[in-house]
Amino acid sequence: MINNLVEFINNDELSELDPLIKMVIIHHQLANIHFLYDGNCRTGWILNILYLVAQGFAEFAYIEPIPHFATC
């Protein structure tokens, strides 16, 4: 499953979706594959930010450290 998600993320020829819609699908699929309550949000946030940078929506990614006890 994770290999399919990685291919979906990196291969724009698999779909003609708007990048923002595709980001939502990626986040949803990640939550289904990686359903750990503790780390899912942080992983999803980082993935969303890096995907937006890769698609040209942002010039750089500033990822602020999140305290261990923080929740989504």
Order of alpha helices (4+ residues) and beta strands (2+ residues): alpha-alpha-alpha
